[in-house]
């Protein structure tokens, strides 16, 4: 008779991928996929692609938290993507009314990418959705368990070279999402 943990597998197009009871990667992949699908559905409801959503958040963060204007070059460097890709995404976002361009006050050849009211509203809705999704993720955990879960995920991410192992000293404000 097979042990119970062997019975829990992920299937994609009929192929067995990984045993989620035996390997942490199975749980992490399932959680990551579920969260990505959830965010994609939310973005689609707002009329955005996931890339456009990431651009919006970055534009907001640079303006609100860093006090900096954002140019296409900044997006190219931050997301490590080509100018043609950034240009195409920004054009579609402008046509959809999420961003607009303003001439730089210091260099008229450069145009800063600015959020519109529609773009700001999409960021607020996305932030609310992220908070709800994360609350669902830690539902059933105490505050201490949720903090420990976050701490352990950060260590694991650092171990794999993904990000810093330390919490920021201050809690993220809800407005940071």
Secondary structure, 3 states (H helix, E strand, C coil): CCCHHHHCEEEECCEEEEECCCCHHHHHHHHHHHHHHHHHHHHHHHCCCHHHHHHHHHHHHHHHCCCCCCCHHHHHHHHCCCHHHHHHHHHHHHHCCCEEEEECCCCCCCEEEEECHHHHHHHHHHHHHHHHHHHHHCCCCCHHHHHHHHHHHHHHHHHCCCCCCCCCCCCCCHHHC
